[in-house]
């Protein structure tokens, strides 16, 4: 069934195609222009040109066609496998790799690599596009991800996530100096009301709890450990921004002038722990910080020692 979206312009001057591309998750400016050309975009109830300049209060309605079905295909992509047995595997995902196919990322994903490595030995609970995927991390977040090879293992691991017994610890570099050495952010998260690409702290959203602890302080930055009690989309990124300390390099929740050399948020899923679905044994895996992360820390230590320089020049 086709989906209909409505957006209201907050100010004058934005081009219709640019405005909608910013608001619609998974859509580029060219894909929006295609929708406009097909007559699937109305402004205040009437068709409009792609270069129409919006006025404050204008309402743009977009009729999205039914999505074309995606099909994940095996691809010979190297995997950093930390652990594997007949029920599951733990992989160390590199920064920049998407977890599963989606519009705009039809292949080259972790799932494509898993299908090549595992063949048909992946759980089918999440369908043909996300086989084996029990939990996800963002494209530009590196680190440990656990994958189920059968439905029984998937159900057991998903239940551990649901009852908060699944251990997930991240390291992040955030902007600013946190006042407390440790603390907890308990703030509900939901889709941003005006930007579908973003999440936000919203009253009435889904419960979200993040525990943090300071590991090292620098001039203008802090290295923290974040332990997830829940696992909402973009949770650490949203929560740290909510308390005034967004993750360094985050192009979505951080300052407009982000640290481009990081190529995205400085966030690494370092530790993963769970009860094995067959043996009942508690397993825990620790992934060392990747090169991009340690190199950034070295620069921060150097700058903090010298003083006066700005990491924005990285």
N, C-alpha and C positions, 0 to 999 in steps of 0.2 A: 504494500500500500504506500503510495507516495506521501512524503512528509512535507508539511508546509511550515515555513519559518517566517517570523516577522521581527524586524529590527527597526528601532526608532533612532533617527539621527539626533545627536546631542548638540551639534553646533553647525554653523553654515560652512560651505566651501568644499567638503570632501567629495571626490568623484565617486559615483555610485559603485563602479567595479572595485575600486580600491577599498572603499568602506566595507563592502560585503566580504571581500577576501580576508579582511582583518577579523571579521565577526564569525565567519563560518569555518569551523574546524575541518581540516582535510581538504580545503579548497584553495586553489591559487587564483590569481587575478585572471589568468587566461581561461580557467574553468568557469569562473563567474561570467566572463564575457560571453562564453558559449551559451550559458543559461539565459543571459539577456537576449542574445541573438535568436534563441528559440522561443522567445516570448514568455519565459517562465518567471520573469521578474516584473513586479508591478510596484510603482511608487504612487502612493495615495490612490490606489485602485486603477491606475492607468499604466500602460507600457511606457518604458522610458529608455533612452539611449544609454550606452555604457559610460559615456562621458558626461552624463547629467550631473550637475553640481547640486548636492543635497542642501536643504535648508533645515535649520533646527526644527524638530517636530515632524519632519517628513517620515512616513512609514513605508518601509520597503518590505514587500512580501515575496518570498521565494518558494516556488513549487519545485521540490526536488524529485526527480524521477526515481523509480525503484532502482536500487543499486544493482549493478551487474555482479553476479556471483564471482567471488574470488576463489582461486584454486591454488593451494600451495604445492609446489613441485620440488623434488629433491635437487639440491645443488651441492656440488663438491666445494664446500667452504670450510676452511680449517676451524676446528673447535678446540678450546682450551678446557679439557675435561679434568675436573678435580677428583671426581669419584663416580663410579658406575657399577651397578649390579643388575640383576634381572628385573628389578622393580623400578629403579629410578637412576637418574644421573644428576650430578651437580656440575654446572659449567661456569666458567669465569667469562662473562660477556664483556667484550671490549667497548670502549666509548665509541659512539657513532653507529652501532649496529641496532637496527630495529628488531624487536622480539618476534613479531609475526606480521604476515602480509596485511596491508590495508591500502585504501586508496592513496596513491602517491608513492607507495612502497610495495609494489607487487611481488618483489623477489629480493634476493640478497639478504634475507632476514635470518635470524637464529632458527626459526622453524624450518626454513629451506635447508639449512645445514643439518638440523636434527633428522629430517626425513632421509637425507643421504646416509647419515651415520647409523640410524636405528631401523631404517626400512619401515615396516608396518608395526614395529614394536613401540608404539606410543599410545597413550590413552586417548580415547575418542570423545571424552565428555564435553570438551569445548569445541567440537566440530572439526571440519576439515581444514580450516584456516589456522586454528590454534591447537593442534594435537599435542598433548603432553604438557601444555602450559598450565601450571597451577597458580603461579603469581608472576607479575611482570615488573620490570624496571624500565625507566625511560630510555629513549634512544641514546641520549648523551650522558647517562649515568652508567658507570662501569661497575662490574662486580658479580657476585655470586647469585646464581639463579638455579632453582631446583626444578627438575622435569620428571613427570611420571610416565612410566612405560606401560602401565595398564590401569584400567578403571578402578580396581580395588585400591591400588596405591594412591591414585589421584584422590579418591574419596577420603582416605585416611589423612592425607596431608592437608587437604582443603579443610577438614574438620579441625585440625590443629590450628590453622590460621584463624578460623572462625572463633575458637575458644581462647585465642590469644596465648597459646602455649608454644607457638612457632617463634624461634629466636631470630631476629633480624637487627643487625647492628651496622650502621653506616658511619663513615667518616666524611666530614665536610669542612671546607674553609668558608667562613661567612664574613660578611662585611661588618666592621665595627668591633667594639669590645664589649662583650656581655658583662653585665654587672655581677651576676651570680656565677659561682663556679659550677653549679648544676641547677636544673630546674625541669619543670614539666609544662608543656603546652597542651592544654585540653580545650580544643575549639572545633566545632563542627564544620565539615567541608562539603561543599556542593558546587555544581557548575556555576561559573560566573554569570550573573544575570544579563550582562551586556556584551560578553566576549566568550563565545563557545569554545575557544581554544584554551581558556584558562579555567582553573578552579579558584575558589575563594572561601574564606571563612564566612559562612552564612548561617544565621540563626535558623534552626530547624533542619540543617543539613545532617549528614551522617556523622556519627560520633567519630572523633579522631583524636588520638593521644600520642604525643611524642615526648620522650624523656631525653634530655641532653646533658652533656658534661663537657666542661672545658678541658682540653688537652694541652694547648699551647697558645700563647698570646703573641701578637705581632703589632707593629704600628698600623692601625686601621683595620686589622683582620684578626680572626680567631679560628683556630683549629678545634673542632668539636667532634664528639662522638654522639650519635643520635640512635636511640633504641626505640624501635617501633612497637607500640602496644596494639595499634590497628594498622591497616595498610590501605589507605585511600590513595586515589590518583594524585600524584604530585605532593604527597602529604608533607614530607620534610621541607620541600621548597616553599610550599604555601605557609606552613607554620613558622619557619624561620623569618620569612618576609613579614608575617603578621606581627611578630615581636620586634620588628625593626632591624633585623639582621639577615637579609637575603643571602642566598648562597652565591659565592663569588663566581662570576662568569655566567650567571643565569640570565639568558636573554629575555625571558618571559616575566619573571618576578623580581628581577634585580634592577639596578639603575639603567637608564636608557643607554648610557655609555658603558657597556660591559667590557670585560677583559677579553678581547677578541682572541688572544693567543690560546686561551683555555679551550676554545671550541665548544663552549657550553658549560653547564654548571660543574663546579668542582665537588663532585659527590660520588662516593664509592661505596658499594654494598660489600662491606669487608667480612662480615661474619654471618653464618647461617647455621641454625641448629634446629633439629627436629627429632621425633621418635620414629625409628624405622617402621614402616607399616607391616613388615613381616616378622622381624626379629624382636621388636619391642625395645631395641637398644637406642639410647639417645646418641645421636651423631652430631658433631659440630665441626665446621670447616671455617678456616680463616684464610682470607686472601690478602696478600701484601698489597700495599698501595702501588698503583701503576705509575709508569714513568711520568706522565703528564702531571700527576698529583705531586710526586716527590720533587720534581723540578720546580714546581710553583712554590712549594714549601722552602726549598733552598733559596729562591729569589727573595721570598719574604724574610727569611732569617738574615740574609745579606743586607737588605734594605733597612730592616729594623735595627741592625747593628750600626749602619752608617747614618740613618736618618735623613730626612729631607727629600728623598726621591719618591716618585709616585709609581705604584704598580700599574697604573693605567697605561704606562708606556710599554708594558710587556707585549 
